[in-house]
């Protein structure tokens, strides 16, 4: 079954991104070994762009109930309490150095706090 028929940048079998054509006559998918002739890439132009979000959209400063400010980057995470998108996060090393960091999330709408140990 074809996942992305018609787009030679992706494997038609598994949807994986195909490597750039090289010296070989075919391009092989590194995941499922699907192959496509290099001639299918002739005349194609590859363009890429990096888009940075404006600083005003990616950082938020909220006043907490006790007057302290909550600052941090906003991510697309849904709040478990109000079910709205957008949470501020910060990390702390709460356990020993060979353990992962603890990530603290604060909802920008209702200020509900969650934590995630990694």
Secondary structure as UniProt FT lines:
FT   TURN            5..6
FT   TURN            8..9
FT   TURN            12..14
FT   STRAND          26..28
FT   TURN            30..32
FT   STRAND          35..37
FT   HELIX           38..41
FT   TURN            42..43
FT   HELIX           55..58
FT   STRAND          59..63
FT   TURN            65..66
FT   STRAND          69..78
FT   TURN            80..82
FT   STRAND          85..92
FT   TURN            97..98
FT   STRAND          102..107
FT   TURN            108..110
FT   STRAND          113..117
//
